[in-house]
């Protein structure tokens, strides 16, 4: 048996124990994780310095360095996020359907953990903490594979979190860290033990995972997010919101990468927008009109995630053309409209096919913590099971429990009895 198979066997066993833990035990373990992270702050920050030094020597791009950094402030944010999870209701054991099939025959649908979840994520150490904490609260065992650039940080974080959880009452094997591509390929073959894989990355990467495993995959693809400035917008509000959407934190998947400007605004609002972007240090690329009029580079690929102080700008003729562009070139992640016209907003909300569709606010709001989910394992761009920011509710499934009193199907097949099917309010 290979090492990763042995880990998977242990994780599967642990997942059965995790599924029946009380909310009290899980919350106690989360508090223990908070304390352990704070107690080991200096060692964690030192490990991150090693990763940062190696990344700088390898000439890693500035946005990726920003993601990789895990200092005292980010650790404090992680602890705050974990404590917000403690305050959330237990997602496991909720009855969301109760039907009396017949006298003495009661059907219940009850939420339960998925089991063993494998998450492959980018070089963001804070993501490891969020994912581990969410899996703990939702009663799942977890395999974690972060980017190799964060190897030292991931190693100490996984060790600290795993040990703190076990000391607080979680089973051995509840958290497992993978460190090589070979481990990932090995994990993809373990459909007997692993119940769900969540890959975070490009569409190409997600497609690779889907094609090379029989395990269900919850896709977290790239964030090609749009903000559409409608002809009926408040221009000052539009500038404020789109600037936040682009520049508040550029190296994240919910930052706006394409700004669509309604055609009637091209002689009034567009010059203000481009001047504001330029003054804020944002390099812009345009369609034929924007590039020829303002002397900027021309966009060659509208499905492009910059993760940098760069943005694409396009003129569109109305909300319908904006929706068509987003549905063709977006990634189904997050898209926003800025408008004072509620009818136009409703068209946008209905026709844009994305996990989060926003009106008059920044795309940066599309986040598990900001949505009140405590945190997120990722933002799903698929449509099955979970969509958008995936928090606790996205990490549970359900099972049916049928409680009888000696009932047999033959009575109903013969016509001696008939079903009542009384649905109860929950």
N, C-alpha and C positions, 0 to 999 in steps of 0.2 A: 504494500500500500504506500503510495507517495505521500510526502509531507502534507501537500495541500488536500489530498483526499482524507487524510487523518484529521486535518483541521475541519473539513466539511462534516465529517461524521460527528465530531465533537460539537460543532455548531448546531447541527440538526438536533442532537440530544438536548443541548442547552435551550434551543428554541421551544421545546415542549415545556421545560421548566419556566421559561420567561413568560409563556402564554398564561400561566396561572398565578403569576405574582400579583400581590395586592398593590393598589395605588400607593399605599403607605410605604411599602418596601421600595417601590420604584422611585418615589419622591425622596426617600432617605438616601438612596443610591445617588440620585442627581445632586443632592446637597453635598454628599461625600465627594463627588467629582469636582464640584466648585471649590471645596476646601483643598483638595489635592492639587488642583491647578494653581491656586494662589500660593500654596506652600512650595510648589516647585517652579515658581515664576522665573527665578534667576537661571535655572538649568534649561528651561524652555526657551528663554530669550537667547541664551548663549548658543543653543543648538540652532536657532534660527539665524544667528549671525554667521554661523558656518555655512548654512545654505545660501545666504545672501552673498557672502564672499565668493563662494564657488560660482554662483550665478553671474556675478559681475565679471569674474575672470572668463566666463563663457560668453560674455557679451549678450546677456539676456536683455530683451527689449524692456524699456522703462515701464510700460503698463504691466508687464508680467512681474517685474521686480516689485511693483506696488502691491500686487496680489500676494506675492510670496512673503512680504514683510509681516511678521507676527511679533509685535512689541508689547510693552506693558498695557498700552491703551487697547489694543485688539484683544489681549487676554481678558482685560476687564470687561470689554463688550461681550466676550464669549460667556463669561460668568453671569452677566446680566441676562443674556439670552436663555441660559439654562434655568435661572431662577424664574424667568417668566413661564417656562414650561412647567415648573413645579406648580404654579398657580392655575394651570389649565386642567379641566376635567379629564379623567382617565378615558381615553378613547375606546378601551377594551371593555366588553361586557354590556354595551348599550343595547337595549331591546328596541329595534326599529320596526318590528312587525309582530302583531299577536293576533292570531286567528283561531277561533274555536271551530274545528272541523266538524265535530259532533260532540255530544255529551261525553265527557271523559277523554277527549282527544284534543289537546291544545298544541298549536304550532307557534313557535317563536323564531324570529330571525335576530341573531345576536352578533355584534361585532367581535372579531377576533384578530390577533396578529396574522400577518402574512406568513411569517416563519423565519426563514433565513434570507437576508437581502444582501446582495453584492453591489456596492456602489463604487464606481470608477469616476474620480473627479480630478479637476485641474490642480495646479500647484498653489492651493489656498489652504494653509493650515487651519484657518478658522472654519472652513467647510468640514474638516474632519471632526471638529468638536461639535458642530451643529448636527451632523449626520449621526454621530454616535449617540448624542443626547436624545434625538428624536426616536431613534430605534429603541433606546432603553425605555423611554416613556410609553412607546406603543407596544412594548413587549416582544420585540423582534431581536434575533441574533443577527450579527452583521459582519460582512467582509468589507474591508476598506482598502482601496488602492488609490493613493494620491500620486501627483506628478513626482517624477524622480528628483526634480529640483528642490523639493521640500523633504528629502529623505530623512535628514537628521531631526527636523522639527516633527515630522509625522511619527517617527519612531518613539520619541519621548512622550508625545501627546497620547499615542495609543497605549503605551505602557502605563502611564499615570492613570488614564481613564479606566482601562481594563482592571487594574489592581484595585482602584478605589471602589469600582462597582462590585467586584467579587467580595471584598472585605465588608461591603454593606449588605451582602446577601444574594447577589446575582450568581448564576452558575458559571463554572469554568467553561471557557469557550464561547462566551456570549459576544466577544469582540475579537476580531482577527485582522491583522495587518498584512497585506500583500505588498511586496516591494519590487517585483520584477515583471517584465512583460510575459515571461514564461508562466508566472503565477496566474496572470490574467487568462492566458490561453487555457491553462489547466482548469481554472474556475468555470470557463464557458462549457466544459464537458461534464460538469457535475450536476446535471439536471435532477438526479435522484435526491440530492441533498439541498440544493439552492433553489429557492422558490421565485425569486425576482432579481433581475439585474437592472440597475439604474446607471446608465452611462451619461456623463456630462461632457459635452464637447461639440465638435463640429458635426454637421449632418453626415459627412463622410465617415467619421469615427462611429457614430451611432449606427449607421447602416452596416459597417463592418461587424459590429457586435451582433446585430440582429441576424446577419447571414451566417454567423459562426457559432450559434448556440441554439439549443432547443428550449432553453429557459426563457420564460416570458420577459420581455424588455420594455421598460418604461422610458421612452426617449426623452432626453434633455438635450435638445440641439442648440445651435448657435442663436444668438439674439440679434436678428436684423430687425430692429424696432423702428417704427415710424412715428413722426408727429406731423399731422396735416393741419395747416393753417387755413381755415375756411374764410371766405369773403366776408362773412358776417361776424368776424372775431372782434374782440377788444384788442387793439394792436399792442398796447402796453402790457396787458395780461399775457398775450401771446409771446412777446419777447421774454418776459420773466420766466414763463413756464418752459419754453423750448431751450432757454439757456441752462436752466437747471437740468432738464432732461439730457442735455449733451455734456455738460461740463462738471456737474456735481461730483461725479466719480466715473471717469471715462472707461475704466478697465473692467466693467461689469456687463452682464448680458442684458440688463434692462435699460442701458443707456441708449438714447436715440441715435441711430446711425444714418437715417435719411429724413430730411425735412421736405415735405411736400407743400408747395405754396399755391393757393388758388389763383387762377389766371388774372382775375380783376385786381389783384394786389401787386402785380409785378412791377408797376411803376411807382407805387406808394410804399407798401410795406416791405417789399423785397430789398430795396436799397438799405433800409434801416436794419433789417435782419442781417444782411451780409456785413454791414459796418460793425454791428454789435458782435457778431461772431469773430471778426478780425480783431477787434479791440480786446476780446477775451482770449485771444491766442488760438482760436480754432481755424484750422485750414479747411477751406471748403472746395468741393469739386461739383461741377454742375452738368446739366443736360446741355443740349446744343445752344439754347437761348442764354442760359446763365454763363456758360463758359465763353461764348463769343462776346457777350455784353460786358462781362466783368473781368475777362482775361484770366480766369482760373483754369485749372485742369479739367478735362472732360471725363465724366464717369464712364468706365468701360464695363463695369459689372455692378448692377443695382442690388444684387444679393451679396452684400459685402459687410462684414463686421469689422470695424476699424479698431475698437477697443483703445482709442487714442483720441487726441484733440484734433480729429478730422471728421468731416461729415459730408454727405452727398445732399445736393439740393436740386429739386425738380419742380417745374411748373406743370400743374395739372388743371384741367378744365372741369372744376366742380367735384362734388363729393363722390359721384359714381365713378369717375376716372380715378380718384384717389383710392377708393376701395378696390378697384380692379388692379391697380398697381401693387397695393399692399398684398393682396391675395396671390399675385403672381410672383412677386419678388421677396416677400417677407418670409419669416420662419415660423409664423404661427405663435409667436411669443407674446409680445405686448405692443399695442399700437394706440395712439391717442389722436383726438381731434380737438382743436381749439375753435370754439364757435359760440355765438350768443343765440343761435337759431336752434330751438329745440327739435324742430322737424328734421333739420339736417343732422343733428346729433343722433336722433333715433335711426335714421338711415344708416349712419356709420356704425352704430352699435349693433344693428341687425345684420349688416352685410359683411363686416370684417370678420374673417374666420381665424381668430386668434384666442389664445388662452385668457388674456386680459385685454379688454377694450375700454379705454378711458376717455372721459370728457373733461376738458378744461383743467387738467392736472398733468404733472410730469410722469413720464413712463417709469421713472425711478421708484414710484410707489409700488410697482409690481414685485412684491417681496413678501416672503412668508412672515417675517417679523412684523413688517408694517401692516400686513393684513390681519394681524392678531393671531397668527398660527403658532407663535412662539419662535419658530425658525422654519427652515425648509431643507429638505434633502436635495432639492433642485426645482427647476421650473419645467414642468412637463409640456412638451409641444405635441404630444399624442392626444387622442380623444377618449381612449378607453381607460376605465377605472379612475384615473386621476388626471386633472388638467390644470395648467397654471401652477402657481406655487404649491408644492407638495409638502404639507405639514403632517400633523398627526393623523388626520382623517384619511390622508392618502396612503398611509402605511398600515391600514387595517383592512381586512376583508370581512366576511361574515360567514356564519354557519347556521343551518336550520336545526332547531331542537324540537322534536315531536314527543310530547309526553302523553302516554296512553294509559289505559286501564284494562288491558286484555283485548284490545280491539283487533279485529282481523278484516282483511280486504274482502274475503268471501261474502261477508254479510252485505257489502255494498254491491258486489258483482251480481249477487242473486236478487237484489232489489228489496231485501228484508230491511235494509236501512238506507237512508239518504243523507248526504252531507248537508250540514247547516251553513258552513262557511260564514261565520259571523266575525266580521272584522272589528277589532277593538281600537279605540283611539289610544295613541301612545303619548 
